[in-house]
Amino acid sequence: MASLLSVHDLCYTYHTREADTPALTRVSFRVEPGEFVSIVGPSGCGKSTLLSIIAGLITPESGTISLGTDAPHPIGYMFQRDQLLEWRTILANACLGLEIRKELTAQTKDYVKQLLTQYGLGDFLSHRPSQLSGGMRQRAALVRTLALKPELLLLDEPFSALDYQTRLSVSDEIWRILRQTGKTAVLVTHDISEAISLGDRVLVLSARPGRILQDLPMDFGADRTPLSVRSLPAFQTYFQEIWQAMTQEGGENHA
């Protein structure tokens, strides 16, 4: 089976009048269909830049990005904030991407309603974002992304704005949703524990300019869930290995 995402020898530098700042250097990795890959590294190492390049928002200076799909819109993107618009209902927010692509029909709107209902928001279709909890808002943002039927989801610290308890429960919920739908996902996070608990693999980036220090498979068994693995001895082993790799590079972490 062909990889869904292939990144090869990616390099990127930010150019300003004052200086050139290398952000990424020779980053290469693959993501297989249905895989959940976490990317962790110190602040400023180029994690979000990498996602922006994969999404096509930034053009790399060198290297290649290739997708193993012919889908017209293969990538969905979830940002750090839910970006829900207060003047729109939850249903209207979830339909926004379809509207922008001029794909909103009675059939696709029914599909969005079905997703919102399936993920516990069926009673809140006419509510405004301010009437929902942070976790519910993130589920609505996920439905907005899933409504476009992407094959690859890019998750840029989507739980960072939530309090710790909500963050744990919502990340577990969204992980289960992505597993149920068979989606492929790449998560960027500064939280080592989050990277380990959610990922099938964890890519560890060095301090800027970011390069891959380690590519670690997370071997927790088929019955794993993000919450359950946190109590396993292997979890602490992975944590220490990743922490050691990052601190040896002189990076900081706020896990």
CYANA upper distance limits for C-alpha pairs under 8 A (distance plus 0.5 A):
  2 ALA  CA     32 GLU  CA      7.85
  2 ALA  CA     68 GLY  CA      6.71
  3 SER  CA     30 ARG  CA      6.85
  3 SER  CA     31 VAL  CA      6.31
  3 SER  CA     32 GLU  CA      5.08
  3 SER  CA     33 PRO  CA      6.97
  3 SER  CA     67 LEU  CA      8.05
  3 SER  CA     68 GLY  CA      6.36
  4 LEU  CA     30 ARG  CA      8.17
  4 LEU  CA     31 VAL  CA      6.39
  4 LEU  CA     32 GLU  CA      5.80
  4 LEU  CA     33 PRO  CA      5.91
  4 LEU  CA     67 LEU  CA      5.83
  4 LEU  CA     68 GLY  CA      4.92
  4 LEU  CA     69 THR  CA      7.19
  4 LEU  CA    152 LEU  CA      8.31
  5 LEU  CA     30 ARG  CA      6.08
  5 LEU  CA     31 VAL  CA      5.55
  5 LEU  CA     32 GLU  CA      7.38
  5 LEU  CA     65 ILE  CA      7.83
  5 LEU  CA     66 SER  CA      6.41
  5 LEU  CA     67 LEU  CA      5.22
  5 LEU  CA     68 GLY  CA      6.75
  6 SER  CA     28 SER  CA      8.13
  6 SER  CA     29 PHE  CA      6.64
  6 SER  CA     30 ARG  CA      5.03
  6 SER  CA     31 VAL  CA      7.09
  6 SER  CA     64 THR  CA      8.45
  6 SER  CA     65 ILE  CA      6.30
  6 SER  CA     66 SER  CA      5.68
  6 SER  CA     67 LEU  CA      6.92
  6 SER  CA     68 GLY  CA      8.50
  7 VAL  CA     27 VAL  CA      7.57
  7 VAL  CA     28 SER  CA      5.43
  7 VAL  CA     29 PHE  CA      5.73
  7 VAL  CA     30 ARG  CA      6.64
  7 VAL  CA     63 GLY  CA      8.15
  7 VAL  CA     64 THR  CA      6.45
  7 VAL  CA     65 ILE  CA      5.28
  7 VAL  CA     66 SER  CA      7.17
  8 HIS  CA     26 ARG  CA      7.84
  8 HIS  CA     27 VAL  CA      6.86
  8 HIS  CA     28 SER  CA      4.80
  8 HIS  CA     29 PHE  CA      7.13
  8 HIS  CA     63 GLY  CA      6.04
  8 HIS  CA     64 THR  CA      5.76
  8 HIS  CA     65 ILE  CA      7.08
  9 ASP  CA     25 THR  CA      7.86
  9 ASP  CA     26 ARG  CA      4.50
  9 ASP  CA     27 VAL  CA      5.48
  9 ASP  CA     28 SER  CA      5.70
  9 ASP  CA     62 SER  CA      7.71
  9 ASP  CA     63 GLY  CA      5.13
  9 ASP  CA     64 THR  CA      7.34
 10 LEU  CA     24 LEU  CA      7.47
 10 LEU  CA     25 THR  CA      6.73
 10 LEU  CA     26 ARG  CA      5.30
 10 LEU  CA     27 VAL  CA      5.28
 10 LEU  CA     28 SER  CA      7.03
 10 LEU  CA     60 PRO  CA      7.21
 10 LEU  CA     61 GLU  CA      8.21
 10 LEU  CA     62 SER  CA      6.27
 10 LEU  CA     63 GLY  CA      4.64
 10 LEU  CA     64 THR  CA      6.78
 10 LEU  CA     65 ILE  CA      8.49
 11 CYS  CA     23 ALA  CA      8.08
 11 CYS  CA     24 LEU  CA      5.49
 11 CYS  CA     25 THR  CA      4.97
 11 CYS  CA     26 ARG  CA      5.88
 11 CYS  CA     27 VAL  CA      7.32
 11 CYS  CA     60 PRO  CA      6.63
 11 CYS  CA     61 GLU  CA      6.27
 11 CYS  CA     62 SER  CA      5.78
 11 CYS  CA     63 GLY  CA      6.74
 12 TYR  CA     22 PRO  CA      6.72
 12 TYR  CA     23 ALA  CA      6.09
 12 TYR  CA     24 LEU  CA      5.60
 12 TYR  CA     25 THR  CA      7.20
 12 TYR  CA     60 PRO  CA      5.87
 12 TYR  CA     61 GLU  CA      5.69
 12 TYR  CA     62 SER  CA      7.59
 13 THR  CA     20 ASP  CA      7.07
 13 THR  CA     21 THR  CA      5.94
 13 THR  CA     22 PRO  CA      4.54
 13 THR  CA     23 ALA  CA      5.72
 13 THR  CA     24 LEU  CA      7.42
 13 THR  CA     61 GLU  CA      7.73
 14 TYR  CA     20 ASP  CA      6.26
 14 TYR  CA     21 THR  CA      5.50
 14 TYR  CA     22 PRO  CA      6.65
 14 TYR  CA     23 ALA  CA      7.26
 15 HIS  CA     19 ALA  CA      6.90
 15 HIS  CA     20 ASP  CA      5.05
 15 HIS  CA     21 THR  CA      6.87
 16 THR  CA     20 ASP  CA      6.56
 22 PRO  CA    208 ARG  CA      7.59
 22 PRO  CA    209 PRO  CA      5.80
 23 ALA  CA     45 CYS  CA      7.07
 23 ALA  CA     46 GLY  CA      5.77
 23 ALA  CA     49 THR  CA      8.12
 23 ALA  CA    208 ARG  CA      6.23
 23 ALA  CA    209 PRO  CA      4.92
 23 ALA  CA    210 GLY  CA      6.52
 24 LEU  CA     45 CYS  CA      8.02
 24 LEU  CA     46 GLY  CA      6.50
 24 LEU  CA     50 LEU  CA      8.16
 24 LEU  CA    208 ARG  CA      7.47
 24 LEU  CA    209 PRO  CA      5.23
 24 LEU  CA    210 GLY  CA      4.99
 24 LEU  CA    211 ARG  CA      6.70
 25 THR  CA    209 PRO  CA      6.47
 25 THR  CA    210 GLY  CA      6.47
 25 THR  CA    211 ARG  CA      6.01
 26 ARG  CA     63 GLY  CA      8.02
 26 ARG  CA    211 ARG  CA      6.92
 27 VAL  CA    210 GLY  CA      8.17
 27 VAL  CA    211 ARG  CA      5.97
 27 VAL  CA    212 ILE  CA      6.68
 28 SER  CA    212 ILE  CA      8.12
 31 VAL  CA     35 GLU  CA      6.98
 31 VAL  CA     37 VAL  CA      7.62
 31 VAL  CA    184 THR  CA      8.48
 32 GLU  CA    184 THR  CA      8.05
 33 PRO  CA    183 LYS  CA      8.07
 33 PRO  CA    184 THR  CA      6.17
 34 GLY  CA    179 ARG  CA      8.26
 34 GLY  CA    182 GLY  CA      5.84
 34 GLY  CA    183 LYS  CA      5.78
 34 GLY  CA    184 THR  CA      4.83
 34 GLY  CA    185 ALA  CA      8.04
 35 GLU  CA    183 LYS  CA      8.09
 35 GLU  CA    184 THR  CA      5.56
 35 GLU  CA    185 ALA  CA      6.94
 35 GLU  CA    200 ASP  CA      6.98
 36 PHE  CA    184 THR  CA      6.33
 36 PHE  CA    185 ALA  CA      5.25
 36 PHE  CA    186 VAL  CA      6.44
 36 PHE  CA    187 LEU  CA      8.08
 36 PHE  CA    198 LEU  CA      7.77
 36 PHE  CA    199 GLY  CA      5.63
 36 PHE  CA    200 ASP  CA      5.81
 36 PHE  CA    201 ARG  CA      7.43
 37 VAL  CA    185 ALA  CA      6.75
 37 VAL  CA    186 VAL  CA      5.34
 37 VAL  CA    187 LEU  CA      6.72
 37 VAL  CA    199 GLY  CA      5.52
 37 VAL  CA    200 ASP  CA      6.32
 37 VAL  CA    201 ARG  CA      5.52
 37 VAL  CA    202 VAL  CA      6.42
 37 VAL  CA    203 LEU  CA      7.86
 38 SER  CA    186 VAL  CA      6.31
 38 SER  CA    187 LEU  CA      5.16
 38 SER  CA    188 VAL  CA      6.50
 38 SER  CA    189 THR  CA      7.84
 38 SER  CA    195 ALA  CA      5.63
 38 SER  CA    196 ILE  CA      7.93
 38 SER  CA    198 LEU  CA      7.69
 38 SER  CA    199 GLY  CA      5.56
 38 SER  CA    200 ASP  CA      8.15
 38 SER  CA    201 ARG  CA      6.73
 38 SER  CA    202 VAL  CA      5.23
 38 SER  CA    203 LEU  CA      6.66
 39 ILE  CA     47 LYS  CA      7.61
 39 ILE  CA    186 VAL  CA      7.83
 39 ILE  CA    187 LEU  CA      6.46
 39 ILE  CA    188 VAL  CA      5.33
 39 ILE  CA    189 THR  CA      6.84
 39 ILE  CA    195 ALA  CA      7.36
 39 ILE  CA    202 VAL  CA      6.25
 39 ILE  CA    203 LEU  CA      5.24
 39 ILE  CA    204 VAL  CA      6.55
 39 ILE  CA    205 LEU  CA      7.72
 40 VAL  CA     47 LYS  CA      7.89
 40 VAL  CA    188 VAL  CA      6.66
 40 VAL  CA    189 THR  CA      5.86
 40 VAL  CA    190 HIS  CA      5.93
 40 VAL  CA    191 ASP  CA      7.51
 40 VAL  CA    192 ILE  CA      7.03
 40 VAL  CA    195 ALA  CA      7.09
 40 VAL  CA    202 VAL  CA      7.66
 40 VAL  CA    203 LEU  CA      6.81
 40 VAL  CA    204 VAL  CA      5.68
 40 VAL  CA    205 LEU  CA      6.67
 41 GLY  CA     45 CYS  CA      6.81
 41 GLY  CA     47 LYS  CA      7.70
 41 GLY  CA    189 THR  CA      8.10
 41 GLY  CA    190 HIS  CA      6.44
 41 GLY  CA    204 VAL  CA      6.20
 41 GLY  CA    205 LEU  CA      5.24
 41 GLY  CA    206 SER  CA      6.68
 41 GLY  CA    207 ALA  CA      7.50
 41 GLY  CA    246 MET  CA      7.39
 41 GLY  CA    251 GLY  CA      8.26
 41 GLY  CA    253 ASN  CA      7.93
 42 PRO  CA    190 HIS  CA      7.03
 42 PRO  CA    205 LEU  CA      8.03
 42 PRO  CA    206 SER  CA      7.59
 42 PRO  CA    207 ALA  CA      6.34
 42 PRO  CA    246 MET  CA      7.65
 42 PRO  CA    251 GLY  CA      5.62
 42 PRO  CA    252 GLU  CA      5.67
 42 PRO  CA    253 ASN  CA      5.89
 43 SER  CA    190 HIS  CA      7.49
 43 SER  CA    207 ALA  CA      8.19
 43 SER  CA    251 GLY  CA      8.08
 43 SER  CA    252 GLU  CA      7.23
 43 SER  CA    253 ASN  CA      7.53
 44 GLY  CA    207 ALA  CA      7.72
 44 GLY  CA    208 ARG  CA      6.85
 45 CYS  CA    205 LEU  CA      7.42
 45 CYS  CA    206 SER  CA      7.02
 45 CYS  CA    207 ALA  CA      5.36
 45 CYS  CA    208 ARG  CA      4.77
 45 CYS  CA    209 PRO  CA      6.49
 45 CYS  CA    210 GLY  CA      5.39
 46 GLY  CA     50 LEU  CA      6.55
 46 GLY  CA    208 ARG  CA      7.22
 46 GLY  CA    209 PRO  CA      7.52
 46 GLY  CA    210 GLY  CA      6.18
 47 LYS  CA     51 LEU  CA      7.14
 47 LYS  CA    188 VAL  CA      6.66
 47 LYS  CA    189 THR  CA      8.39
 47 LYS  CA    205 LEU  CA      8.34
 47 LYS  CA    210 GLY  CA      8.23
 48 SER  CA     52 SER  CA      6.72
 48 SER  CA    156 ASP  CA      7.07
 48 SER  CA    188 VAL  CA      7.36
 49 THR  CA     53 ILE  CA      6.75
 49 THR  CA     58 ILE  CA      8.31
 50 LEU  CA     54 ILE  CA      6.82
 51 LEU  CA     55 ALA  CA      6.60
 51 LEU  CA    154 LEU  CA      7.22
 51 LEU  CA    156 ASP  CA      7.92
 51 LEU  CA    188 VAL  CA      8.27
 52 SER  CA     56 GLY  CA      6.71
 52 SER  CA     57 LEU  CA      5.60
 52 SER  CA     58 ILE  CA      6.20
 53 ILE  CA     57 LEU  CA      6.25
 53 ILE  CA     58 ILE  CA      5.19
 53 ILE  CA     59 THR  CA      6.50
 53 ILE  CA     60 PRO  CA      6.94
 54 ILE  CA     65 ILE  CA      7.12
 55 ALA  CA     75 ILE  CA      7.22
 55 ALA  CA     77 TYR  CA      8.10
 55 ALA  CA    154 LEU  CA      8.27
 60 PRO  CA     64 THR  CA      8.33
 69 THR  CA     74 PRO  CA      7.81
 70 ASP  CA     74 PRO  CA      8.37
 73 HIS  CA    148 LEU  CA      8.32
 73 HIS  CA    150 PRO  CA      6.87
 74 PRO  CA    149 LYS  CA      8.25
 74 PRO  CA    150 PRO  CA      5.18
 74 PRO  CA    151 GLU  CA      5.54
 74 PRO  CA    152 LEU  CA      6.59
 75 ILE  CA    150 PRO  CA      5.55
 75 ILE  CA    151 GLU  CA      6.62
 75 ILE  CA    152 LEU  CA      5.38
 75 ILE  CA    153 LEU  CA      6.33
 75 ILE  CA    154 LEU  CA      7.78
 76 GLY  CA    145 THR  CA      6.23
 76 GLY  CA    146 LEU  CA      7.96
 76 GLY  CA    148 LEU  CA      8.03
 76 GLY  CA    150 PRO  CA      5.85
 76 GLY  CA    151 GLU  CA      8.14
 76 GLY  CA    152 LEU  CA      6.70
 76 GLY  CA    153 LEU  CA      5.20
 76 GLY  CA    154 LEU  CA      6.61
 77 TYR  CA    145 THR  CA      7.35
 77 TYR  CA    153 LEU  CA      6.27
 77 TYR  CA    154 LEU  CA      5.25
 77 TYR  CA    155 LEU  CA      6.61
 77 TYR  CA    156 ASP  CA      8.20
 78 MET  CA     82 ASP  CA      8.01
 78 MET  CA    141 ALA  CA      7.85
 78 MET  CA    142 LEU  CA      7.58
 78 MET  CA    145 THR  CA      7.64
 78 MET  CA    153 LEU  CA      7.95
 78 MET  CA    154 LEU  CA      6.65
 78 MET  CA    155 LEU  CA      5.37
 78 MET  CA    156 ASP  CA      6.58
 78 MET  CA    158 PRO  CA      6.82
 79 PHE  CA     83 GLN  CA      8.29
 79 PHE  CA    155 LEU  CA      6.87
 79 PHE  CA    156 ASP  CA      5.52
 79 PHE  CA    157 GLU  CA      7.28
 79 PHE  CA    158 PRO  CA      6.09
 80 GLN  CA    155 LEU  CA      8.48
 80 GLN  CA    156 ASP  CA      6.08
 80 GLN  CA    157 GLU  CA      5.50
 80 GLN  CA    158 PRO  CA      4.81
 80 GLN  CA    159 PHE  CA      7.26
 80 GLN  CA    160 SER  CA      6.90
 80 GLN  CA    161 ALA  CA      7.49
 81 ARG  CA    158 PRO  CA      6.98
 81 ARG  CA    161 ALA  CA      7.23
 82 ASP  CA    137 ARG  CA      7.08
 82 ASP  CA    138 GLN  CA      6.28
 82 ASP  CA    141 ALA  CA      6.06
 82 ASP  CA    158 PRO  CA      8.09
 83 GLN  CA    141 ALA  CA      8.12
 84 LEU  CA     93 ASN  CA      6.68
 84 LEU  CA    129 PRO  CA      7.00
 84 LEU  CA    137 ARG  CA      8.11
 84 LEU  CA    141 ALA  CA      7.58
 85 LEU  CA     93 ASN  CA      7.10
 85 LEU  CA    129 PRO  CA      7.66
 86 GLU  CA    128 ARG  CA      6.45
 86 GLU  CA    129 PRO  CA      6.12
 86 GLU  CA    130 SER  CA      7.34
 87 TRP  CA    128 ARG  CA      7.63
 88 ARG  CA     92 ALA  CA      6.11
 88 ARG  CA     93 ASN  CA      6.38
 88 ARG  CA    128 ARG  CA      6.96
 88 ARG  CA    129 PRO  CA      8.46
 89 THR  CA     93 ASN  CA      6.53
 89 THR  CA    125 LEU  CA      7.08
 89 THR  CA    126 SER  CA      5.66
 89 THR  CA    127 HIS  CA      5.88
 89 THR  CA    128 ARG  CA      5.33
 89 THR  CA    129 PRO  CA      7.56
 90 ILE  CA     94 ALA  CA      6.61
 90 ILE  CA    124 PHE  CA      7.36
 90 ILE  CA    125 LEU  CA      5.69
 90 ILE  CA    126 SER  CA      6.63
 90 ILE  CA    127 HIS  CA      6.35
 90 ILE  CA    128 ARG  CA      6.44
 90 ILE  CA    129 PRO  CA      6.91
 90 ILE  CA    140 ALA  CA      7.41
 91 LEU  CA     95 CYS  CA      6.77
 91 LEU  CA    112 VAL  CA      8.03
 91 LEU  CA    113 LYS  CA      7.56
 91 LEU  CA    116 LEU  CA      8.42
 91 LEU  CA    125 LEU  CA      5.38
 91 LEU  CA    126 SER  CA      7.09
 92 ALA  CA     96 LEU  CA      6.73
 93 ASN  CA    140 ALA  CA      8.38
 93 ASN  CA    144 ARG  CA      7.48
 94 ALA  CA    112 VAL  CA      7.37
 94 ALA  CA    140 ALA  CA      6.83
 94 ALA  CA    141 ALA  CA      7.26
 94 ALA  CA    143 VAL  CA      6.61
 94 ALA  CA    144 ARG  CA      4.53
 94 ALA  CA    145 THR  CA      8.30
 94 ALA  CA    147 ALA  CA      7.94
 95 CYS  CA     99 GLU  CA      6.76
 95 CYS  CA    104 LEU  CA      7.65
 95 CYS  CA    109 LYS  CA      7.37
 95 CYS  CA    112 VAL  CA      7.33
 95 CYS  CA    144 ARG  CA      6.71
 95 CYS  CA    147 ALA  CA      7.87
 96 LEU  CA    100 ILE  CA      6.75
 96 LEU  CA    144 ARG  CA      7.58
 97 GLY  CA    101 ARG  CA      6.79
 97 GLY  CA    144 ARG  CA      7.18
 97 GLY  CA    145 THR  CA      7.98
 97 GLY  CA    147 ALA  CA      8.28
 97 GLY  CA    148 LEU  CA      7.40
 98 LEU  CA    102 LYS  CA      6.47
 98 LEU  CA    103 GLU  CA      5.40
 98 LEU  CA    104 LEU  CA      5.49
 98 LEU  CA    108 THR  CA      8.47
 98 LEU  CA    147 ALA  CA      7.87
 98 LEU  CA    148 LEU  CA      7.08
 99 GLU  CA    103 GLU  CA      6.47
 99 GLU  CA    104 LEU  CA      5.71
103 GLU  CA    108 THR  CA      7.95
104 LEU  CA    108 THR  CA      6.29
104 LEU  CA    109 LYS  CA      6.83
105 THR  CA    109 LYS  CA      6.45
106 ALA  CA    110 ASP  CA      6.67
107 GLN  CA    111 TYR  CA      6.87
108 THR  CA    112 VAL  CA      6.85
108 THR  CA    147 ALA  CA      8.41
109 LYS  CA    113 LYS  CA      6.82
110 ASP  CA    114 GLN  CA      6.64
111 TYR  CA    115 LEU  CA      6.80
111 TYR  CA    147 ALA  CA      7.89
112 VAL  CA    116 LEU  CA      6.68
112 VAL  CA    143 VAL  CA      7.70
112 VAL  CA    144 ARG  CA      8.32
112 VAL  CA    147 ALA  CA      6.46
113 LYS  CA    117 THR  CA      6.59
113 LYS  CA    122 GLY  CA      7.61
113 LYS  CA    125 LEU  CA      8.27
114 GLN  CA    118 GLN  CA      6.50
114 GLN  CA    122 GLY  CA      8.42
115 LEU  CA    119 TYR  CA      6.69
115 LEU  CA    143 VAL  CA      6.90
115 LEU  CA    147 ALA  CA      8.34
116 LEU  CA    120 GLY  CA      6.88
116 LEU  CA    121 LEU  CA      5.38
116 LEU  CA    122 GLY  CA      5.91
116 LEU  CA    125 LEU  CA      8.25
116 LEU  CA    140 ALA  CA      7.55
116 LEU  CA    143 VAL  CA      7.05
117 THR  CA    121 LEU  CA      5.63
117 THR  CA    122 GLY  CA      4.27
117 THR  CA    123 ASP  CA      7.98
118 GLN  CA    122 GLY  CA      7.85
119 TYR  CA    139 ARG  CA      7.72
121 LEU  CA    125 LEU  CA      7.28
121 LEU  CA    136 MET  CA      7.92
121 LEU  CA    140 ALA  CA      8.09
127 HIS  CA    131 GLN  CA      6.86
127 HIS  CA    132 LEU  CA      8.21
128 ARG  CA    132 LEU  CA      7.82
129 PRO  CA    137 ARG  CA      7.06
132 LEU  CA    136 MET  CA      6.35
132 LEU  CA    137 ARG  CA      6.62
133 SER  CA    137 ARG  CA      6.72
134 GLY  CA    138 GLN  CA      6.85
134 GLY  CA    162 LEU  CA      6.89
134 GLY  CA    166 THR  CA      8.24
135 GLY  CA    139 ARG  CA      6.90
135 GLY  CA    162 LEU  CA      7.95
135 GLY  CA    166 THR  CA      6.89
135 GLY  CA    167 ARG  CA      8.13
135 GLY  CA    170 VAL  CA      6.20
136 MET  CA    140 ALA  CA      6.76
137 ARG  CA    141 ALA  CA      6.72
138 GLN  CA    142 LEU  CA      6.67
138 GLN  CA    158 PRO  CA      8.17
138 GLN  CA    159 PHE  CA      8.41
138 GLN  CA    170 VAL  CA      8.29
139 ARG  CA    143 VAL  CA      6.73
139 ARG  CA    170 VAL  CA      8.43
139 ARG  CA    174 ILE  CA      7.83
140 ALA  CA    144 ARG  CA      6.74
141 ALA  CA    145 THR  CA      6.95
142 LEU  CA    146 LEU  CA      6.59
142 LEU  CA    174 ILE  CA      8.43
143 VAL  CA    147 ALA  CA      6.32
144 ARG  CA    148 LEU  CA      7.82
145 THR  CA    149 LYS  CA      7.95
145 THR  CA    150 PRO  CA      8.03
146 LEU  CA    150 PRO  CA      6.96
151 GLU  CA    183 LYS  CA      6.61
151 GLU  CA    184 THR  CA      6.85
152 LEU  CA    183 LYS  CA      7.03
152 LEU  CA    184 THR  CA      5.44
152 LEU  CA    185 ALA  CA      6.13
152 LEU  CA    186 VAL  CA      8.20
153 LEU  CA    183 LYS  CA      7.78
153 LEU  CA    184 THR  CA      6.69
153 LEU  CA    185 ALA  CA      5.12
153 LEU  CA    186 VAL  CA      6.81
154 LEU  CA    185 ALA  CA      6.41
154 LEU  CA    186 VAL  CA      5.54
154 LEU  CA    187 LEU  CA      6.64
155 LEU  CA    185 ALA  CA      7.71
155 LEU  CA    186 VAL  CA      6.56
155 LEU  CA    187 LEU  CA      5.09
155 LEU  CA    188 VAL  CA      6.66
156 ASP  CA    187 LEU  CA      6.63
156 ASP  CA    188 VAL  CA      5.58
156 ASP  CA    189 THR  CA      7.44
157 GLU  CA    187 LEU  CA      7.49
157 GLU  CA    188 VAL  CA      6.11
157 GLU  CA    189 THR  CA      5.55
157 GLU  CA    190 HIS  CA      8.32
159 PHE  CA    167 ARG  CA      6.12
159 PHE  CA    170 VAL  CA      8.08
159 PHE  CA    171 SER  CA      7.40
160 SER  CA    167 ARG  CA      7.92
162 LEU  CA    166 THR  CA      6.55
162 LEU  CA    167 ARG  CA      5.83
163 ASP  CA    167 ARG  CA      6.35
164 TYR  CA    168 LEU  CA      6.84
165 GLN  CA    169 SER  CA      7.04
166 THR  CA    170 VAL  CA      6.40
167 ARG  CA    171 SER  CA      6.41
168 LEU  CA    172 ASP  CA      6.73
168 LEU  CA    227 LEU  CA      7.82
169 SER  CA    173 GLU  CA      6.70
170 VAL  CA    174 ILE  CA      6.57
171 SER  CA    175 TRP  CA      6.48
171 SER  CA    198 LEU  CA      8.31
171 SER  CA    226 PRO  CA      8.18
172 ASP  CA    176 ARG  CA      6.76
172 ASP  CA    198 LEU  CA      8.36
172 ASP  CA    225 THR  CA      7.62
172 ASP  CA    226 PRO  CA      6.05
172 ASP  CA    227 LEU  CA      7.07
173 GLU  CA    177 ILE  CA      6.78
174 ILE  CA    178 LEU  CA      6.67
175 TRP  CA    179 ARG  CA      6.67
175 TRP  CA    198 LEU  CA      7.25
175 TRP  CA    226 PRO  CA      8.01
176 ARG  CA    180 GLN  CA      6.57
176 ARG  CA    225 THR  CA      8.37
177 ILE  CA    181 THR  CA      6.73
178 LEU  CA    182 GLY  CA      6.42
178 LEU  CA    183 LYS  CA      5.72
178 LEU  CA    184 THR  CA      8.07
178 LEU  CA    185 ALA  CA      8.42
179 ARG  CA    183 LYS  CA      7.01
187 LEU  CA    195 ALA  CA      8.15
188 VAL  CA    195 ALA  CA      8.49
189 THR  CA    194 GLU  CA      7.87
189 THR  CA    195 ALA  CA      7.10
190 HIS  CA    253 ASN  CA      7.07
190 HIS  CA    254 HIS  CA      7.15
190 HIS  CA    255 ALA  CA      7.10
191 ASP  CA    195 ALA  CA      6.77
191 ASP  CA    253 ASN  CA      7.91
191 ASP  CA    254 HIS  CA      6.92
191 ASP  CA    255 ALA  CA      4.73
192 ILE  CA    196 ILE  CA      6.73
192 ILE  CA    239 PHE  CA      7.13
192 ILE  CA    242 ILE  CA      7.97
192 ILE  CA    243 TRP  CA      8.16
192 ILE  CA    255 ALA  CA      5.96
193 SER  CA    197 SER  CA      6.59
193 SER  CA    230 ARG  CA      8.30
193 SER  CA    239 PHE  CA      7.35
193 SER  CA    255 ALA  CA      7.08
194 GLU  CA    198 LEU  CA      6.57
195 ALA  CA    199 GLY  CA      6.24
195 ALA  CA    202 VAL  CA      6.95
196 ILE  CA    200 ASP  CA      8.44
196 ILE  CA    201 ARG  CA      8.22
196 ILE  CA    202 VAL  CA      7.08
196 ILE  CA    218 MET  CA      7.42
196 ILE  CA    235 PHE  CA      7.73
196 ILE  CA    238 TYR  CA      7.86
196 ILE  CA    239 PHE  CA      7.91
197 SER  CA    225 THR  CA      7.99
197 SER  CA    226 PRO  CA      5.00
197 SER  CA    227 LEU  CA      7.55
197 SER  CA    229 VAL  CA      6.72
197 SER  CA    230 ARG  CA      7.06
197 SER  CA    235 PHE  CA      8.36
198 LEU  CA    225 THR  CA      8.31
198 LEU  CA    226 PRO  CA      5.88
199 GLY  CA    218 MET  CA      7.33
200 ASP  CA    217 PRO  CA      6.48
200 ASP  CA    218 MET  CA      5.71
200 ASP  CA    219 ASP  CA      8.05
201 ARG  CA    215 ASP  CA      7.32
201 ARG  CA    216 LEU  CA      5.90
201 ARG  CA    217 PRO  CA      4.72
201 ARG  CA    218 MET  CA      5.85
202 VAL  CA    214 GLN  CA      8.31
202 VAL  CA    215 ASP  CA      6.33
202 VAL  CA    216 LEU  CA      5.68
202 VAL  CA    217 PRO  CA      6.96
202 VAL  CA    218 MET  CA      7.72
203 LEU  CA    212 ILE  CA      7.09
203 LEU  CA    213 LEU  CA      8.04
203 LEU  CA    214 GLN  CA      6.26
203 LEU  CA    215 ASP  CA      5.11
203 LEU  CA    216 LEU  CA      6.94
204 VAL  CA    212 ILE  CA      6.22
204 VAL  CA    213 LEU  CA      5.94
204 VAL  CA    214 GLN  CA      5.61
204 VAL  CA    215 ASP  CA      7.02
204 VAL  CA    242 ILE  CA      7.47
204 VAL  CA    245 ALA  CA      8.34
204 VAL  CA    246 MET  CA      8.03
205 LEU  CA    210 GLY  CA      5.98
205 LEU  CA    211 ARG  CA      5.79
205 LEU  CA    212 ILE  CA      5.11
205 LEU  CA    213 LEU  CA      6.08
205 LEU  CA    214 GLN  CA      7.91
205 LEU  CA    246 MET  CA      8.22
206 SER  CA    210 GLY  CA      5.46
206 SER  CA    211 ARG  CA      5.89
206 SER  CA    212 ILE  CA      6.84
206 SER  CA    213 LEU  CA      6.54
206 SER  CA    246 MET  CA      7.01
206 SER  CA    249 GLU  CA      6.81
206 SER  CA    251 GLY  CA      7.86
207 ALA  CA    211 ARG  CA      8.34
207 ALA  CA    246 MET  CA      8.28
207 ALA  CA    249 GLU  CA      6.95
207 ALA  CA    250 GLY  CA      7.68
207 ALA  CA    251 GLY  CA      6.00
213 LEU  CA    245 ALA  CA      7.72
214 GLN  CA    245 ALA  CA      8.40
218 MET  CA    238 TYR  CA      8.40
220 PHE  CA    224 ARG  CA      6.51
220 PHE  CA    229 VAL  CA      7.44
220 PHE  CA    234 ALA  CA      8.17
224 ARG  CA    228 SER  CA      6.88
224 ARG  CA    229 VAL  CA      6.74
225 THR  CA    229 VAL  CA      6.79
226 PRO  CA    230 ARG  CA      7.52
227 LEU  CA    231 SER  CA      8.47
228 SER  CA    232 LEU  CA      8.07
229 VAL  CA    235 PHE  CA      6.94
230 ARG  CA    235 PHE  CA      6.35
230 ARG  CA    236 GLN  CA      8.49
231 SER  CA    235 PHE  CA      7.56
232 LEU  CA    236 GLN  CA      7.83
233 PRO  CA    237 THR  CA      7.06
234 ALA  CA    238 TYR  CA      6.67
235 PHE  CA    239 PHE  CA      6.64
236 GLN  CA    240 GLN  CA      6.61
237 THR  CA    241 GLU  CA      6.79
238 TYR  CA    242 ILE  CA      6.68
239 PHE  CA    243 TRP  CA      6.45
240 GLN  CA    244 GLN  CA      6.41
241 GLU  CA    245 ALA  CA      6.81
242 ILE  CA    246 MET  CA      6.76
243 TRP  CA    247 THR  CA      6.54
244 GLN  CA    248 GLN  CA      6.46
245 ALA  CA    249 GLU  CA      7.12
246 MET  CA    250 GLY  CA      7.24
246 MET  CA    251 GLY  CA      6.20
246 MET  CA    252 GLU  CA      8.03
247 THR  CA    251 GLY  CA      5.91
247 THR  CA    252 GLU  CA      7.36
